[in-house]
Amino acid sequence: MVVDSLIEEIQDLNLSYLLLVQRLLRKDRATAIFRLKLSDEMANLLAGLSGKQLMQLARTNQLICRPGFEDAGQLTRVLNNSREPGLARLHASLLMVSADRSVEQAGNAER
């Protein structure tokens, strides 16, 4: 059945994502936290998951990862960037950080 196949693909993607997160956190924790937009608490939790816990979390029916771009305008600017590839990557990183900070500031303003 198509739905079962899609759920299996989601679960496989979840497991791959969780394994990548753990590998990134072990290799360079500060960079992983920055790139994955994780809190220290979440980074500690994910880094400490056992194999059994990874499988349990991966087997949910929903994606546990999300796109780094929060809005279509931000993604469009990155895709239509005519800069050199090295500068384009830097520009994309800066756009993602600025979007993340504006979301944080909006959340703080609501409090």
Distance bins in CASP14 RR format, pairs under 12 A and 6 or more apart:
PFRMAT RR
TARGET T0000
AUTHOR 0000-0000-0000
RMODE 2
METHOD distances of the structure
MODEL  1
1 7 0 0 0 0 1 0 0 0 0 0 0
1 8 0 0 0 0 0 1 0 0 0 0 0
2 8 0 0 0 0 0 1 0 0 0 0 0
2 9 0 0 0 0 0 1 0 0 0 0 0
3 9 0 0 0 0 0 1 0 0 0 0 0
3 10 0 0 0 0 0 1 0 0 0 0 0
3 61 0 0 0 0 1 0 0 0 0 0 0
4 10 0 0 0 0 0 1 0 0 0 0 0
4 11 0 0 0 0 0 1 0 0 0 0 0
4 61 0 0 0 0 0 1 0 0 0 0 0
5 11 0 0 0 0 0 1 0 0 0 0 0
5 12 0 0 0 0 0 1 0 0 0 0 0
6 12 0 0 0 0 0 1 0 0 0 0 0
6 13 0 0 0 0 0 1 0 0 0 0 0
6 61 0 0 0 0 1 0 0 0 0 0 0
6 62 0 0 0 0 0 1 0 0 0 0 0
6 63 0 0 0 0 0 1 0 0 0 0 0
7 13 0 0 0 0 0 1 0 0 0 0 0
7 14 0 0 0 0 0 1 0 0 0 0 0
7 58 0 0 0 0 0 1 0 0 0 0 0
7 59 0 0 0 0 1 0 0 0 0 0 0
7 60 0 0 0 0 1 0 0 0 0 0 0
7 61 1 0 1 0 0 0 0 0 0 0 0
7 62 0 0 0 0 1 0 0 0 0 0 0
7 63 0 0 0 0 0 1 0 0 0 0 0
8 14 0 0 0 0 0 1 0 0 0 0 0
8 15 0 0 0 0 0 1 0 0 0 0 0
8 58 0 0 0 0 0 1 0 0 0 0 0
8 59 0 0 0 0 1 0 0 0 0 0 0
8 61 0 0 0 0 0 1 0 0 0 0 0
9 15 0 0 0 0 0 1 0 0 0 0 0
9 16 0 0 0 0 0 1 0 0 0 0 0
9 58 0 0 0 0 0 1 0 0 0 0 0
9 61 0 0 0 0 0 1 0 0 0 0 0
9 63 0 0 0 0 0 1 0 0 0 0 0
10 16 0 0 0 0 0 1 0 0 0 0 0
10 17 0 0 0 0 0 1 0 0 0 0 0
10 58 0 0 0 0 1 0 0 0 0 0 0
10 59 0 0 0 0 1 0 0 0 0 0 0
10 60 0 0 0 0 1 0 0 0 0 0 0
10 61 1 0 0 1 0 0 0 0 0 0 0
10 62 1 0 0 1 0 0 0 0 0 0 0
10 63 1 0 1 0 0 0 0 0 0 0 0
10 64 0 0 0 0 1 0 0 0 0 0 0
10 65 0 0 0 0 0 1 0 0 0 0 0
11 17 0 0 0 0 0 1 0 0 0 0 0
11 18 0 0 0 0 0 1 0 0 0 0 0
11 54 0 0 0 0 0 1 0 0 0 0 0
11 55 0 0 0 0 1 0 0 0 0 0 0
11 56 0 0 0 0 0 1 0 0 0 0 0
11 57 0 0 0 0 1 0 0 0 0 0 0
11 58 1 0 1 0 0 0 0 0 0 0 0
11 59 1 0 1 0 0 0 0 0 0 0 0
11 60 1 0 0 1 0 0 0 0 0 0 0
11 61 1 0 0 1 0 0 0 0 0 0 0
11 62 0 0 0 0 1 0 0 0 0 0 0
11 63 0 0 0 0 1 0 0 0 0 0 0
11 64 0 0 0 0 1 0 0 0 0 0 0
12 18 0 0 0 0 0 1 0 0 0 0 0
12 19 0 0 0 0 0 1 0 0 0 0 0
12 55 0 0 0 0 0 1 0 0 0 0 0
12 58 1 0 0 1 0 0 0 0 0 0 0
12 59 0 0 0 0 0 1 0 0 0 0 0
12 63 0 0 0 0 0 1 0 0 0 0 0
13 19 0 0 0 0 0 1 0 0 0 0 0
13 20 0 0 0 0 0 1 0 0 0 0 0
13 58 0 0 0 0 1 0 0 0 0 0 0
13 59 0 0 0 0 0 1 0 0 0 0 0
13 60 0 0 0 0 0 1 0 0 0 0 0
13 61 0 0 0 0 0 1 0 0 0 0 0
13 62 0 0 0 0 0 1 0 0 0 0 0
13 63 1 0 0 1 0 0 0 0 0 0 0
13 64 0 0 0 0 1 0 0 0 0 0 0
13 65 1 0 0 1 0 0 0 0 0 0 0
13 66 0 0 0 0 0 1 0 0 0 0 0
14 20 0 0 0 0 0 1 0 0 0 0 0
14 21 0 0 0 0 0 1 0 0 0 0 0
14 54 0 0 0 0 1 0 0 0 0 0 0
14 55 0 0 0 0 1 0 0 0 0 0 0
14 56 0 0 0 0 0 1 0 0 0 0 0
14 57 1 0 0 1 0 0 0 0 0 0 0
14 58 1 0 1 0 0 0 0 0 0 0 0
14 59 1 0 0 1 0 0 0 0 0 0 0
14 60 1 0 0 1 0 0 0 0 0 0 0
14 61 0 0 0 0 1 0 0 0 0 0 0
14 62 0 0 0 0 1 0 0 0 0 0 0
14 63 1 0 0 1 0 0 0 0 0 0 0
14 64 1 0 1 0 0 0 0 0 0 0 0
14 65 1 0 0 1 0 0 0 0 0 0 0
14 66 0 0 0 0 0 1 0 0 0 0 0
15 21 0 0 0 0 0 1 0 0 0 0 0
15 22 0 0 0 0 0 1 0 0 0 0 0
15 49 0 0 0 0 0 1 0 0 0 0 0
15 51 0 0 0 0 1 0 0 0 0 0 0
15 53 0 0 0 0 0 1 0 0 0 0 0
15 54 1 0 0 1 0 0 0 0 0 0 0
15 55 1 0 0 1 0 0 0 0 0 0 0
15 56 0 0 0 0 0 1 0 0 0 0 0
15 57 0 0 0 0 1 0 0 0 0 0 0
15 58 1 1 0 0 0 0 0 0 0 0 0
15 59 0 0 0 0 1 0 0 0 0 0 0
15 60 0 0 0 0 0 1 0 0 0 0 0
15 63 0 0 0 0 0 1 0 0 0 0 0
15 64 0 0 0 0 1 0 0 0 0 0 0
15 65 0 0 0 0 0 1 0 0 0 0 0
16 22 0 0 0 0 0 1 0 0 0 0 0
16 23 0 0 0 0 0 1 0 0 0 0 0
16 54 0 0 0 0 0 1 0 0 0 0 0
16 58 0 0 0 0 1 0 0 0 0 0 0
16 63 0 0 0 0 0 1 0 0 0 0 0
16 64 0 0 0 0 0 1 0 0 0 0 0
16 65 0 0 0 0 1 0 0 0 0 0 0
17 23 0 0 0 0 0 1 0 0 0 0 0
17 24 0 0 0 0 0 1 0 0 0 0 0
17 36 0 0 0 0 1 0 0 0 0 0 0
17 46 0 0 0 0 0 1 0 0 0 0 0
17 54 0 0 0 0 0 1 0 0 0 0 0
17 57 0 0 0 0 1 0 0 0 0 0 0
17 58 0 0 0 0 1 0 0 0 0 0 0
17 60 0 0 0 0 0 1 0 0 0 0 0
17 63 0 0 0 0 1 0 0 0 0 0 0
17 64 1 0 0 1 0 0 0 0 0 0 0
17 65 1 0 1 0 0 0 0 0 0 0 0
17 66 0 0 0 0 0 1 0 0 0 0 0
18 24 0 0 0 0 0 1 0 0 0 0 0
18 25 0 0 0 0 0 1 0 0 0 0 0
18 36 0 0 0 0 0 1 0 0 0 0 0
18 45 0 0 0 0 0 1 0 0 0 0 0
18 46 1 0 0 1 0 0 0 0 0 0 0
18 47 0 0 0 0 0 1 0 0 0 0 0
18 48 0 0 0 0 0 1 0 0 0 0 0
18 49 1 0 0 1 0 0 0 0 0 0 0
18 50 0 0 0 0 0 1 0 0 0 0 0
18 51 0 0 0 0 1 0 0 0 0 0 0
18 53 0 0 0 0 1 0 0 0 0 0 0
18 54 1 0 1 0 0 0 0 0 0 0 0
18 55 0 0 0 0 1 0 0 0 0 0 0
18 56 0 0 0 0 0 1 0 0 0 0 0
18 57 1 0 0 1 0 0 0 0 0 0 0
18 58 1 0 1 0 0 0 0 0 0 0 0
18 59 0 0 0 0 0 1 0 0 0 0 0
18 60 0 0 0 0 0 1 0 0 0 0 0
18 63 0 0 0 0 0 1 0 0 0 0 0
18 64 1 0 0 1 0 0 0 0 0 0 0
18 65 0 0 0 0 1 0 0 0 0 0 0
19 25 0 0 0 0 0 1 0 0 0 0 0
19 26 0 0 0 0 0 1 0 0 0 0 0
19 46 0 0 0 0 0 1 0 0 0 0 0
19 47 0 0 0 0 0 1 0 0 0 0 0
19 49 0 0 0 0 0 1 0 0 0 0 0
19 51 0 0 0 0 1 0 0 0 0 0 0
19 54 1 0 0 1 0 0 0 0 0 0 0
19 55 0 0 0 0 0 1 0 0 0 0 0
19 57 0 0 0 0 0 1 0 0 0 0 0
19 58 0 0 0 0 1 0 0 0 0 0 0
19 65 0 0 0 0 0 1 0 0 0 0 0
20 26 0 0 0 0 0 1 0 0 0 0 0
20 27 0 0 0 0 0 1 0 0 0 0 0
20 32 0 0 0 0 1 0 0 0 0 0 0
20 35 0 0 0 0 0 1 0 0 0 0 0
20 36 0 0 0 0 1 0 0 0 0 0 0
20 46 0 0 0 0 0 1 0 0 0 0 0
20 54 0 0 0 0 0 1 0 0 0 0 0
20 58 0 0 0 0 0 1 0 0 0 0 0
20 64 0 0 0 0 0 1 0 0 0 0 0
20 65 0 0 0 0 1 0 0 0 0 0 0
21 27 0 0 0 0 0 1 0 0 0 0 0
21 29 0 0 0 0 0 1 0 0 0 0 0
21 32 1 0 0 1 0 0 0 0 0 0 0
21 33 0 0 0 0 0 1 0 0 0 0 0
21 35 0 0 0 0 1 0 0 0 0 0 0
21 36 1 0 0 1 0 0 0 0 0 0 0
21 37 0 0 0 0 0 1 0 0 0 0 0
21 38 1 0 0 1 0 0 0 0 0 0 0
21 42 0 0 0 0 1 0 0 0 0 0 0
21 43 0 0 0 0 1 0 0 0 0 0 0
21 44 0 0 0 0 0 1 0 0 0 0 0
21 45 0 0 0 0 0 1 0 0 0 0 0
21 46 1 0 1 0 0 0 0 0 0 0 0
21 47 1 0 0 1 0 0 0 0 0 0 0
21 48 0 0 0 0 0 1 0 0 0 0 0
21 49 0 0 0 0 1 0 0 0 0 0 0
21 54 0 0 0 0 1 0 0 0 0 0 0
21 57 0 0 0 0 0 1 0 0 0 0 0
21 58 0 0 0 0 0 1 0 0 0 0 0
21 64 0 0 0 0 1 0 0 0 0 0 0
21 65 0 0 0 0 1 0 0 0 0 0 0
22 29 0 0 0 0 0 1 0 0 0 0 0
22 32 0 0 0 0 1 0 0 0 0 0 0
22 36 0 0 0 0 0 1 0 0 0 0 0
22 38 0 0 0 0 0 1 0 0 0 0 0
22 43 0 0 0 0 1 0 0 0 0 0 0
22 44 0 0 0 0 0 1 0 0 0 0 0
22 45 0 0 0 0 0 1 0 0 0 0 0
22 46 1 0 0 1 0 0 0 0 0 0 0
22 47 1 0 1 0 0 0 0 0 0 0 0
22 48 1 0 0 1 0 0 0 0 0 0 0
22 49 1 0 0 1 0 0 0 0 0 0 0
22 50 0 0 0 0 0 1 0 0 0 0 0
22 51 0 0 0 0 1 0 0 0 0 0 0
22 53 0 0 0 0 0 1 0 0 0 0 0
22 54 1 0 0 1 0 0 0 0 0 0 0
22 57 0 0 0 0 0 1 0 0 0 0 0
22 58 0 0 0 0 0 1 0 0 0 0 0
23 29 0 0 0 0 0 1 0 0 0 0 0
23 32 0 0 0 0 1 0 0 0 0 0 0
23 36 0 0 0 0 0 1 0 0 0 0 0
23 46 0 0 0 0 0 1 0 0 0 0 0
23 47 0 0 0 0 1 0 0 0 0 0 0
23 54 0 0 0 0 0 1 0 0 0 0 0
24 30 0 0 0 0 0 1 0 0 0 0 0
24 31 1 0 0 1 0 0 0 0 0 0 0
24 32 1 1 0 0 0 0 0 0 0 0 0
24 33 0 0 0 0 1 0 0 0 0 0 0
24 34 0 0 0 0 0 1 0 0 0 0 0
24 35 1 0 0 1 0 0 0 0 0 0 0
24 36 1 0 0 1 0 0 0 0 0 0 0
24 38 0 0 0 0 1 0 0 0 0 0 0
24 43 0 0 0 0 1 0 0 0 0 0 0
24 46 0 0 0 0 1 0 0 0 0 0 0
24 47 0 0 0 0 1 0 0 0 0 0 0
25 31 0 0 0 0 1 0 0 0 0 0 0
25 32 1 0 1 0 0 0 0 0 0 0 0
25 33 1 0 0 1 0 0 0 0 0 0 0
25 34 0 0 0 0 0 1 0 0 0 0 0
25 35 0 0 0 0 0 1 0 0 0 0 0
25 36 0 0 0 0 1 0 0 0 0 0 0
25 38 0 0 0 0 1 0 0 0 0 0 0
25 40 0 0 0 0 0 1 0 0 0 0 0
25 42 0 0 0 0 0 1 0 0 0 0 0
25 43 1 0 1 0 0 0 0 0 0 0 0
25 44 0 0 0 0 1 0 0 0 0 0 0
25 45 0 0 0 0 0 1 0 0 0 0 0
25 46 1 0 0 1 0 0 0 0 0 0 0
25 47 1 0 1 0 0 0 0 0 0 0 0
25 48 0 0 0 0 1 0 0 0 0 0 0
25 49 0 0 0 0 0 1 0 0 0 0 0
26 32 0 0 0 0 1 0 0 0 0 0 0
26 43 0 0 0 0 0 1 0 0 0 0 0
26 46 0 0 0 0 0 1 0 0 0 0 0
26 47 1 0 0 1 0 0 0 0 0 0 0
26 48 0 0 0 0 0 1 0 0 0 0 0
27 35 0 0 0 0 0 1 0 0 0 0 0
27 47 0 0 0 0 0 1 0 0 0 0 0
28 34 0 0 0 0 1 0 0 0 0 0 0
28 35 0 0 0 0 1 0 0 0 0 0 0
28 36 0 0 0 0 0 1 0 0 0 0 0
28 43 0 0 0 0 0 1 0 0 0 0 0
29 35 0 0 0 0 0 1 0 0 0 0 0
29 36 0 0 0 0 0 1 0 0 0 0 0
29 38 0 0 0 0 1 0 0 0 0 0 0
29 40 0 0 0 0 1 0 0 0 0 0 0
29 43 1 0 0 1 0 0 0 0 0 0 0
29 44 0 0 0 0 1 0 0 0 0 0 0
29 46 0 0 0 0 0 1 0 0 0 0 0
29 47 1 0 0 1 0 0 0 0 0 0 0
30 36 0 0 0 0 0 1 0 0 0 0 0
30 38 0 0 0 0 0 1 0 0 0 0 0
30 40 0 0 0 0 0 1 0 0 0 0 0
30 43 0 0 0 0 1 0 0 0 0 0 0
31 37 0 0 0 0 0 1 0 0 0 0 0
31 38 0 0 0 0 0 1 0 0 0 0 0
31 43 0 0 0 0 0 1 0 0 0 0 0
31 93 0 0 0 0 0 1 0 0 0 0 0
32 38 1 0 0 1 0 0 0 0 0 0 0
32 40 0 0 0 0 0 1 0 0 0 0 0
32 42 0 0 0 0 0 1 0 0 0 0 0
32 43 1 0 0 1 0 0 0 0 0 0 0
32 44 0 0 0 0 0 1 0 0 0 0 0
32 46 0 0 0 0 1 0 0 0 0 0 0
32 47 0 0 0 0 1 0 0 0 0 0 0
33 39 1 0 0 1 0 0 0 0 0 0 0
33 40 1 0 0 1 0 0 0 0 0 0 0
33 41 0 0 0 0 0 1 0 0 0 0 0
33 42 0 0 0 0 1 0 0 0 0 0 0
33 43 1 0 1 0 0 0 0 0 0 0 0
33 44 0 0 0 0 0 1 0 0 0 0 0
33 46 0 0 0 0 0 1 0 0 0 0 0
33 47 0 0 0 0 0 1 0 0 0 0 0
33 100 0 0 0 0 0 1 0 0 0 0 0
34 40 0 0 0 0 0 1 0 0 0 0 0
34 43 0 0 0 0 0 1 0 0 0 0 0
34 93 0 0 0 0 1 0 0 0 0 0 0
34 96 0 0 0 0 1 0 0 0 0 0 0
34 97 0 0 0 0 1 0 0 0 0 0 0
34 100 0 0 0 0 1 0 0 0 0 0 0
34 101 0 0 0 0 0 1 0 0 0 0 0
35 43 0 0 0 0 0 1 0 0 0 0 0
35 68 0 0 0 0 1 0 0 0 0 0 0
35 92 0 0 0 0 0 1 0 0 0 0 0
35 93 0 0 0 0 1 0 0 0 0 0 0
35 96 0 0 0 0 1 0 0 0 0 0 0
35 97 0 0 0 0 0 1 0 0 0 0 0
35 100 0 0 0 0 0 1 0 0 0 0 0
36 42 0 0 0 0 1 0 0 0 0 0 0
36 43 1 0 0 1 0 0 0 0 0 0 0
36 46 0 0 0 0 1 0 0 0 0 0 0
36 47 0 0 0 0 0 1 0 0 0 0 0
36 64 0 0 0 0 0 1 0 0 0 0 0
36 65 0 0 0 0 1 0 0 0 0 0 0
36 66 0 0 0 0 0 1 0 0 0 0 0
36 68 0 0 0 0 1 0 0 0 0 0 0
36 96 0 0 0 0 0 1 0 0 0 0 0
36 100 0 0 0 0 0 1 0 0 0 0 0
37 43 0 0 0 0 0 1 0 0 0 0 0
37 65 0 0 0 0 0 1 0 0 0 0 0
37 66 0 0 0 0 1 0 0 0 0 0 0
37 67 0 0 0 0 0 1 0 0 0 0 0
37 68 1 0 0 1 0 0 0 0 0 0 0
37 69 0 0 0 0 0 1 0 0 0 0 0
37 70 0 0 0 0 0 1 0 0 0 0 0
37 93 0 0 0 0 0 1 0 0 0 0 0
37 96 0 0 0 0 1 0 0 0 0 0 0
37 97 0 0 0 0 1 0 0 0 0 0 0
37 99 0 0 0 0 0 1 0 0 0 0 0
37 100 1 0 1 0 0 0 0 0 0 0 0
37 101 0 0 0 0 0 1 0 0 0 0 0
37 103 0 0 0 0 1 0 0 0 0 0 0
37 104 0 0 0 0 1 0 0 0 0 0 0
38 44 0 0 0 0 1 0 0 0 0 0 0
38 45 0 0 0 0 1 0 0 0 0 0 0
38 46 1 0 0 1 0 0 0 0 0 0 0
38 47 0 0 0 0 1 0 0 0 0 0 0
38 65 0 0 0 0 0 1 0 0 0 0 0
38 66 0 0 0 0 0 1 0 0 0 0 0
38 100 0 0 0 0 0 1 0 0 0 0 0
39 45 0 0 0 0 1 0 0 0 0 0 0
39 46 0 0 0 0 0 1 0 0 0 0 0
39 104 0 0 0 0 0 1 0 0 0 0 0
40 46 0 0 0 0 0 1 0 0 0 0 0
40 47 0 0 0 0 0 1 0 0 0 0 0
41 47 0 0 0 0 0 1 0 0 0 0 0
41 48 0 0 0 0 0 1 0 0 0 0 0
42 48 0 0 0 0 0 1 0 0 0 0 0
42 49 0 0 0 0 0 1 0 0 0 0 0
42 64 0 0 0 0 0 1 0 0 0 0 0
43 49 0 0 0 0 0 1 0 0 0 0 0
45 53 0 0 0 0 1 0 0 0 0 0 0
45 54 0 0 0 0 0 1 0 0 0 0 0
45 57 0 0 0 0 0 1 0 0 0 0 0
46 53 0 0 0 0 1 0 0 0 0 0 0
46 54 0 0 0 0 1 0 0 0 0 0 0
46 57 0 0 0 0 1 0 0 0 0 0 0
46 58 0 0 0 0 0 1 0 0 0 0 0
46 64 0 0 0 0 1 0 0 0 0 0 0
46 65 0 0 0 0 0 1 0 0 0 0 0
47 53 0 0 0 0 0 1 0 0 0 0 0
47 54 0 0 0 0 0 1 0 0 0 0 0
48 54 0 0 0 0 1 0 0 0 0 0 0
48 57 0 0 0 0 0 1 0 0 0 0 0
49 55 0 0 0 0 1 0 0 0 0 0 0
49 56 0 0 0 0 1 0 0 0 0 0 0
49 57 1 0 0 1 0 0 0 0 0 0 0
49 58 0 0 0 0 1 0 0 0 0 0 0
49 64 0 0 0 0 0 1 0 0 0 0 0
50 56 0 0 0 0 1 0 0 0 0 0 0
50 57 0 0 0 0 0 1 0 0 0 0 0
51 57 0 0 0 0 1 0 0 0 0 0 0
51 58 0 0 0 0 1 0 0 0 0 0 0
51 59 0 0 0 0 0 1 0 0 0 0 0
52 58 0 0 0 0 0 1 0 0 0 0 0
52 59 0 0 0 0 0 1 0 0 0 0 0
53 59 0 0 0 0 0 1 0 0 0 0 0
54 60 0 0 0 0 0 1 0 0 0 0 0
54 64 0 0 0 0 0 1 0 0 0 0 0
56 64 0 0 0 0 0 1 0 0 0 0 0
57 63 0 0 0 0 0 1 0 0 0 0 0
57 64 1 0 0 1 0 0 0 0 0 0 0
57 65 0 0 0 0 0 1 0 0 0 0 0
58 64 1 0 0 1 0 0 0 0 0 0 0
58 65 0 0 0 0 0 1 0 0 0 0 0
67 74 0 0 0 0 1 0 0 0 0 0 0
67 75 1 0 0 1 0 0 0 0 0 0 0
67 78 0 0 0 0 0 1 0 0 0 0 0
67 96 0 0 0 0 0 1 0 0 0 0 0
67 99 0 0 0 0 0 1 0 0 0 0 0
68 74 0 0 0 0 1 0 0 0 0 0 0
68 75 0 0 0 0 1 0 0 0 0 0 0
68 78 0 0 0 0 0 1 0 0 0 0 0
68 92 0 0 0 0 1 0 0 0 0 0 0
68 93 0 0 0 0 0 1 0 0 0 0 0
68 95 0 0 0 0 0 1 0 0 0 0 0
68 96 1 0 1 0 0 0 0 0 0 0 0
68 97 0 0 0 0 0 1 0 0 0 0 0
68 99 0 0 0 0 1 0 0 0 0 0 0
68 100 0 0 0 0 1 0 0 0 0 0 0
68 103 0 0 0 0 0 1 0 0 0 0 0
69 75 1 0 1 0 0 0 0 0 0 0 0
69 76 0 0 0 0 1 0 0 0 0 0 0
69 77 0 0 0 0 1 0 0 0 0 0 0
69 78 1 0 0 1 0 0 0 0 0 0 0
69 79 0 0 0 0 1 0 0 0 0 0 0
69 92 0 0 0 0 1 0 0 0 0 0 0
69 93 0 0 0 0 0 1 0 0 0 0 0
69 95 1 0 0 1 0 0 0 0 0 0 0
69 96 1 0 0 1 0 0 0 0 0 0 0
69 97 0 0 0 0 0 1 0 0 0 0 0
69 98 0 0 0 0 0 1 0 0 0 0 0
69 99 1 0 0 1 0 0 0 0 0 0 0
69 100 0 0 0 0 0 1 0 0 0 0 0
69 103 0 0 0 0 0 1 0 0 0 0 0
70 95 0 0 0 0 1 0 0 0 0 0 0
70 96 0 0 0 0 1 0 0 0 0 0 0
70 97 0 0 0 0 0 1 0 0 0 0 0
70 98 0 0 0 0 0 1 0 0 0 0 0
70 99 1 0 1 0 0 0 0 0 0 0 0
70 100 1 0 0 1 0 0 0 0 0 0 0
70 101 0 0 0 0 0 1 0 0 0 0 0
70 102 0 0 0 0 1 0 0 0 0 0 0
70 103 1 0 0 1 0 0 0 0 0 0 0
70 104 0 0 0 0 0 1 0 0 0 0 0
70 106 0 0 0 0 0 1 0 0 0 0 0
71 77 0 0 0 0 1 0 0 0 0 0 0
71 78 0 0 0 0 0 1 0 0 0 0 0
71 95 0 0 0 0 0 1 0 0 0 0 0
71 96 0 0 0 0 0 1 0 0 0 0 0
71 98 0 0 0 0 0 1 0 0 0 0 0
71 99 1 0 0 1 0 0 0 0 0 0 0
71 100 0 0 0 0 0 1 0 0 0 0 0
71 102 0 0 0 0 0 1 0 0 0 0 0
71 103 0 0 0 0 1 0 0 0 0 0 0
72 78 0 0 0 0 0 1 0 0 0 0 0
72 79 0 0 0 0 0 1 0 0 0 0 0
72 80 0 0 0 0 0 1 0 0 0 0 0
72 99 0 0 0 0 0 1 0 0 0 0 0
73 79 0 0 0 0 1 0 0 0 0 0 0
73 80 0 0 0 0 1 0 0 0 0 0 0
73 95 0 0 0 0 1 0 0 0 0 0 0
73 99 0 0 0 0 1 0 0 0 0 0 0
74 80 0 0 0 0 0 1 0 0 0 0 0
74 81 0 0 0 0 0 1 0 0 0 0 0
74 91 0 0 0 0 0 1 0 0 0 0 0
74 92 0 0 0 0 1 0 0 0 0 0 0
74 93 0 0 0 0 0 1 0 0 0 0 0
74 94 0 0 0 0 0 1 0 0 0 0 0
74 95 1 0 1 0 0 0 0 0 0 0 0
74 96 1 0 0 1 0 0 0 0 0 0 0
74 97 0 0 0 0 0 1 0 0 0 0 0
74 98 0 0 0 0 1 0 0 0 0 0 0
74 99 1 0 1 0 0 0 0 0 0 0 0
74 100 0 0 0 0 0 1 0 0 0 0 0
74 102 0 0 0 0 0 1 0 0 0 0 0
74 103 0 0 0 0 0 1 0 0 0 0 0
75 81 0 0 0 0 0 1 0 0 0 0 0
75 92 0 0 0 0 1 0 0 0 0 0 0
75 95 0 0 0 0 1 0 0 0 0 0 0
75 96 0 0 0 0 0 1 0 0 0 0 0
75 99 0 0 0 0 0 1 0 0 0 0 0
76 92 0 0 0 0 0 1 0 0 0 0 0
76 95 0 0 0 0 0 1 0 0 0 0 0
77 83 0 0 0 0 0 1 0 0 0 0 0
77 88 0 0 0 0 0 1 0 0 0 0 0
77 91 0 0 0 0 1 0 0 0 0 0 0
77 92 0 0 0 0 1 0 0 0 0 0 0
77 94 0 0 0 0 0 1 0 0 0 0 0
77 95 1 0 0 1 0 0 0 0 0 0 0
77 96 0 0 0 0 0 1 0 0 0 0 0
77 98 0 0 0 0 0 1 0 0 0 0 0
77 99 0 0 0 0 0 1 0 0 0 0 0
78 87 0 0 0 0 0 1 0 0 0 0 0
78 88 1 0 0 1 0 0 0 0 0 0 0
78 89 0 0 0 0 1 0 0 0 0 0 0
78 90 0 0 0 0 0 1 0 0 0 0 0
78 91 1 0 0 1 0 0 0 0 0 0 0
78 92 1 0 1 0 0 0 0 0 0 0 0
78 93 0 0 0 0 1 0 0 0 0 0 0
78 94 0 0 0 0 0 1 0 0 0 0 0
78 95 1 0 0 1 0 0 0 0 0 0 0
78 96 0 0 0 0 1 0 0 0 0 0 0
78 99 0 0 0 0 0 1 0 0 0 0 0
79 88 0 0 0 0 1 0 0 0 0 0 0
79 91 0 0 0 0 0 1 0 0 0 0 0
79 92 0 0 0 0 1 0 0 0 0 0 0
79 95 0 0 0 0 0 1 0 0 0 0 0
80 88 0 0 0 0 0 1 0 0 0 0 0
80 91 0 0 0 0 0 1 0 0 0 0 0
80 92 0 0 0 0 0 1 0 0 0 0 0
81 87 0 0 0 0 1 0 0 0 0 0 0
81 88 1 0 1 0 0 0 0 0 0 0 0
81 89 0 0 0 0 1 0 0 0 0 0 0
81 90 0 0 0 0 0 1 0 0 0 0 0
81 91 1 0 1 0 0 0 0 0 0 0 0
81 92 1 0 0 1 0 0 0 0 0 0 0
81 93 0 0 0 0 0 1 0 0 0 0 0
81 94 0 0 0 0 0 1 0 0 0 0 0
81 95 0 0 0 0 1 0 0 0 0 0 0
82 88 0 0 0 0 1 0 0 0 0 0 0
82 91 0 0 0 0 0 1 0 0 0 0 0
83 89 0 0 0 0 1 0 0 0 0 0 0
83 90 0 0 0 0 1 0 0 0 0 0 0
83 91 1 0 0 1 0 0 0 0 0 0 0
83 92 0 0 0 0 1 0 0 0 0 0 0
83 94 0 0 0 0 0 1 0 0 0 0 0
84 90 0 0 0 0 1 0 0 0 0 0 0
84 91 0 0 0 0 0 1 0 0 0 0 0
85 91 0 0 0 0 0 1 0 0 0 0 0
85 92 0 0 0 0 0 1 0 0 0 0 0
86 92 0 0 0 0 1 0 0 0 0 0 0
86 93 0 0 0 0 0 1 0 0 0 0 0
87 93 0 0 0 0 0 1 0 0 0 0 0
87 94 0 0 0 0 0 1 0 0 0 0 0
88 94 0 0 0 0 0 1 0 0 0 0 0
88 95 0 0 0 0 0 1 0 0 0 0 0
89 95 0 0 0 0 0 1 0 0 0 0 0
89 96 0 0 0 0 0 1 0 0 0 0 0
90 96 0 0 0 0 0 1 0 0 0 0 0
90 97 0 0 0 0 0 1 0 0 0 0 0
91 97 0 0 0 0 0 1 0 0 0 0 0
91 98 0 0 0 0 0 1 0 0 0 0 0
92 98 0 0 0 0 0 1 0 0 0 0 0
92 99 0 0 0 0 0 1 0 0 0 0 0
93 99 0 0 0 0 0 1 0 0 0 0 0
93 100 0 0 0 0 0 1 0 0 0 0 0
94 100 0 0 0 0 0 1 0 0 0 0 0
94 101 0 0 0 0 0 1 0 0 0 0 0
95 101 0 0 0 0 0 1 0 0 0 0 0
95 102 0 0 0 0 0 1 0 0 0 0 0
96 102 0 0 0 0 0 1 0 0 0 0 0
96 103 0 0 0 0 0 1 0 0 0 0 0
97 103 0 0 0 0 0 1 0 0 0 0 0
97 104 0 0 0 0 0 1 0 0 0 0 0
98 104 0 0 0 0 0 1 0 0 0 0 0
98 105 0 0 0 0 0 1 0 0 0 0 0
99 105 0 0 0 0 0 1 0 0 0 0 0
99 106 0 0 0 0 0 1 0 0 0 0 0
100 106 0 0 0 0 0 1 0 0 0 0 0
100 107 0 0 0 0 0 1 0 0 0 0 0
101 107 0 0 0 0 0 1 0 0 0 0 0
101 108 0 0 0 0 0 1 0 0 0 0 0
102 108 0 0 0 0 0 1 0 0 0 0 0
102 109 0 0 0 0 0 1 0 0 0 0 0
103 109 0 0 0 0 0 1 0 0 0 0 0
103 110 0 0 0 0 0 1 0 0 0 0 0
104 110 0 0 0 0 0 1 0 0 0 0 0
104 111 0 0 0 0 0 1 0 0 0 0 0
105 111 0 0 0 0 0 1 0 0 0 0 0
END
